[in-house]
Amino acid sequence: MICACSERRVMTTDKTYYRNADTWNEILSEGAVWQAVLHELDSSPIVQRILDTAENRQEWLFVGCGTSFYLAEAAALSWSLLTGQRARALPASEVLLYSGLSKAGGADVQAVVISRSGRTSEAIRAANTLRQELGVPTVGITCAENSALEAECDVTIVLRTADEKSTVMTRSFTSMLLALQLLAARQAAYPKFIEGLRNMAEQFAPRIPAMAEEIEAFVVRHSFADYVFLGQGPFHGIAREAALKVMEMSCSYSQFFHTLEFRHGPKAIVSPETCLTFFLSDSGQQAETEVLAEMKELGGVVIAVCNKATGSVRKASDLVIELNMNAQELALLAPYTVPSQLIGFFTGISKGLNPDHPKNLTRVVILN
């Protein structure tokens, strides 16, 4: 059993130590769950119904709380890049406190409200505000059937297969992101991208155990005072989610920045006790690698998550997680997320914490 002690390191290579943890098994299941989700959406009439009702909408607004907000950021940038339409993300709280921001782009807005449980109070209230008070049509996406969110939205995508027992979101995040990317690709009439998502999920599923062993070994060898996650474009939302995963599961101090912005002041914190994880894009890898090498020279410990690593990346990195897939970079957002989930999981265990029951957190935030 995983104990809930304080900062003592208890890492073991005996997999029976954590194999019954819900979080562990849900991370291991991600590739298989992605395949099931994509297959289900292929035959679901909901996707076409959404596209038919939203065909005249000029801007898409993605709304969520916490992890679901970071998902919204990644989904919004994916939507813009795949469809060419305007898209942006807002926390549900901003919809409630500054409702004018919800329609700042004009009248033709389509909202997507994201909540794993479909019960998060702010998300439900935001859906109500958008639909009832602002007249904005709403699509819900959740992993739970017959939820309050479903009742508040015009139409809802329900990914039952991706639901979780754990408090911390892992496969629900990646699965809902893939569903929204599929929706965008359908909007853009881009079947090649959808096929790329399917191939990615199939190829990635059997790789997770080996990736987990590599990351576990890295965590055993290191202890850090600070974790930093860096990404550009659609990978910035992934960096934000990564920082949250490590914070939630291991109670570690964790930050996120745009990669190139990190050298404009934040690099002052870099030391041998700083772990910097770079989510390297294909389109910006050269510029991002320059920052990576600079942070290594400053003494930081560097993890590179990339599709294909260059010699420069390997030379300046302490750990390289290379996917080596024949896929467009937007199709890699979900698998790029998994290493940080594993870092958070193993770091939490190394501190004697139980990632299934993170400190101060509940599975659903319900307000009075």
N, C-alpha and C positions, 0 to 999 in steps of 0.2 A: 504494500500500500504506500502511496505517496504521502509523506507527512506534510504538515503545514507549519513547519518550523521557520526560523528566521534565516539569516544570511550564511548558514553553513553549507559547504559544498558536499553533496552526497551522490554525485554522478557515479553511475555504474554501467558497465558494458553488458550487464545481464538484462536482456530485453523483457524478461518477465517482470521487471521492476515497474514498467509503465505500460505494458501491452494491453492492459484492461482499461486504460484511460480513454474516456470518450473522445477527448480532443485528439489524441494520437490516432485512434482508428478513423476518425472523420478526416484528418489530414491524409492518411494513407488511401482513403477511398476516393479522393478528389478526381483523379483521371477517369475512373469508372463512372462516377456520378456525372461528370461532364458529358460523357458519351450518352448516358441515359437521358439527360436533360435535352441535349441537342436532338436526339432521336424523337423524343416526345414532342418537341416544338415543331419538328418537320411536319407532323401530321395534325397539329393542333389548329383548329379554325380561329383561335383567339388572335394569333399573329396577324392574319389577313384582315380580321375584323378591326383591329386597331389601326392598321394602315389605311383601310377604306374610310374610316371615320375621321382620320387625321390628315387626309390627303391635301387639304387646303391650309394646313397649319405651316407657318413660316419659321417658327422658333420653338424649340423643345427645352423645357425646364425640368431638370432632374433634382429631386428633393429627398433628403434623408437625414438621419441623425447618427453621429458617431461613425462607426464603420460604414453604415449605409450612406452617409454623406460623402465619404471618400470614394465609395463606389460610384456615387452620383457624379463626382468630378471626373473619374476615369471614363464613365459612360458618356458624359457630355462631350468630352474631347474626342472620343471614339466616334460619336454621332457626327460631329462637325467634319472630321477627317474622312469618314466614309460617305456621307451624304452631301456634303457641301452646304448644309443648312446651318443656321445659327443654333447654338445649343450652349447652355450654361447650367451651373449647379448652385443650389442654395441650401443651407441648413434649414430644416423645418422651422427652427426657432425664428429665423429671419422672415419667413413667410408670415409667422404669427405676429411678430413685433414691428416689422417694416413691410407691410403687405404691398406697398407700392412698388417694391423691388420685383415682385412676381410678374408684373406686366410692364416692366420698364422697356421691354423691347417692342411693345405694340400690342394690338388686340389679338393677333393670330398666334396665341401661345398654346402649346400642348404640354401639359404637366405629366410627369411620371413620379409617383411617390413610392419610395422603397422602404420596406420593413420586413425583416426576416419573420418575425412573429405575427405581423399584422396587428399588433396590439400596442405598439409604442405610442404613448399619449400624444407627443408632439407631432408625430407623423400623421396620426388620425385627424388631429385638429387642423393640421395644415391642409390635408386633403379636403376637409369640410370647408375651410376658408377659401381655398382655390375654387372649388366647385360651386358652393352655395353663395358666397359673398362676392367673389370676383368673376364668376361666370367662366372660369377656365376649365375646359374638359380635362379629366384626370384618368390616367392609367395607373393601376396599382401593380406592384410586383412583390410577392411574398413567397414564403415556403410553407405557409399554414393554410389549411382549408377553412372556409366559413369564418373568416376573421372580420374584425371591426373595420379594417382597412378595405376589405372587399366590399363591405356594405356602403362605404363612403365614396367609392370610385365608380366611374362609368363602366369600366371593364378592368379585369384583373388577371394577370398571369400568376398562376400558382405552381411553384416548383416543389411538389411534395417530396420528390426523391432527394432533394438537396437539404431538407430540414435536418436539424441537429439536436442532440441532447445537451451539448456543452454550452457553457455560458458565452465563451469567446467565439465569435463568428470566424469560420474558416471556409469550409466548402460552400456554405450559403453565399458568402461574398463572391467567390470566384464563379459559382454557377449563375447567380443573378447577373453578374457582369457579362458572362458569355451570352445569356439570354438577350440582354439589351444590345449587345454587339450583333447578334443574329438579326434582331429586329431592325437595326440600322442597315445591315447588309441587304435585307429584304426591301427596305425602303429605297435603297440605292440600286436595286436590281443587280446585285453583285454576287451571283451564286458561287463564283470562284473563292471568294472570301469565306463563305459558309463551309465550303468543302475543306478549306484550309483549317478552319476551327475543328472540324471532325477529325482530320488527320492528326492535328496537334494533340487532341484529347486521347486518341488511340495510341500515339507514340509515347505520350508522357506517362500514362498510367503505370507501366511497368518500371519506370525509372525512379519513382518516389522512394522506394526502400533504400536504394544505393545513395541517393541524395541525402537521405536522412542519416545514414551511417557516416557520411563525409562531414555533415554539419555537426553531428554529435561529437565526433572526434575533435573537431575544431573547438567546440565549446568546452570540452574537457581540458584542453590545453591552455585556455585563456580565461581571464577575468577582467571585466571592463568597468570603468566608472561612468562611461557615457557612450551611448549608441547614436549614430547619425545615419539617416537614410536620405539618399539623393537621387532625384530623377527629374527629367525634363518632359514637357508635353504631357501626353497621356500617362507617362510613367511617374509624374509627380503625385497623382492620386494614389498610385501604388506605393510610393515612398511614404506618404502620410499614413496609409493603412499599415505599412510595415512597422513604422515607429509605434503605432498604437498597439500592435500585436505584442511587441516586445515589452511595452509598458504594462499591458494587461496581464500577461502570463508570468512575467518575472519581476514585476515591481521595479524595473530599472529606469533610470533617467534616459529618455529617448527623444530625439528631435528629428525634424525633416526640413529640407530646403530644396529649392531648385538647384541643380548641380552647379551651374556656372555662377549662381548667386552666392554660393558658399564661400568663394574666395573674397567676397566683398564684405569682410568683417567677421562672419562666423568662424572662419578658419583659425581665429585666435584661440579657440578652445582645444585645438588638436594637440594630442600628446600620445605617448605609448599606451595610455589607458583609454584611448578613444577608438572605438570600432566604427569605421565608416563603410557603409554598404552602398555601392554604386549600382543603380539600375541603368545599364548602358543601352541606349537605343542604337539601331542601325544607322539612322539618318544623322545623328549627332555624335557618333562614337569618337571621332577624332578629337573634337573640342572637349568632350567629357573625359576622355582618357588623359588629356593634358592636366585637368584638375585632379584626377586620380593620382597621377604621378607626383604632382605637387604636394598632395596630402601625405603621400608615402614619404617624401623627402622631409616633411615636417615632423615625422615620427609616428604618424597614425598607423593603425592596423587596418588593412584594406580587404574588403570582400567585394569581388566583382561578379555581378549577375548579368549574363549576356547571352546572346544567341551563339555568336562565334567569336572567340577570343583572339585578339592579335598578339604578336610577340610583346608589344609594349604593355598590354594589359597584364599578361602573365608575369612579366618582369617586375611590375610594380604592385602586384597583389599577393596577399598572404593566403587567400582562398579564392579560387575561380569556380563559379557554378556556371557551366556552359551547357546550353540546351542543344545546340547544333542541330536545329530543325530547319527544314526548307519551308519557311512560313513567313508571311508578312509580319512586321513588328507589332502591329495592332493585335494580331492573333496570339501574341506572346504575353499579354498582360496578365492573364490568369496564371500561367505557369511561373511567371516572374514573382508572383505573390507567395508561392509556397515556401521558398527558402526562408523568408522572414517568419513565417508561421512556425517553422521548425526551429529557428534560432530562439524565438520566444519560448517555445515549449521546452527545449533542452536547457535553456538558461534558467527557466523557472525551476526545473527539477534540480539543477545544480545548486540552487539556493535553498533546497528543501521545501519548495512551495508545491502546491497542487494546482496545475493549470486548469483542471476541471472546475475548481472552485476558487477563482481569483479574488483577492482581497477587495472588499468594499463594493463588489459588483453583483448585479443580479442579471438574469438572462433577458429580462424585459424591463424597460423603464416606464413605469405607470405612475402618472401624477394624479393627485386628488383634484 
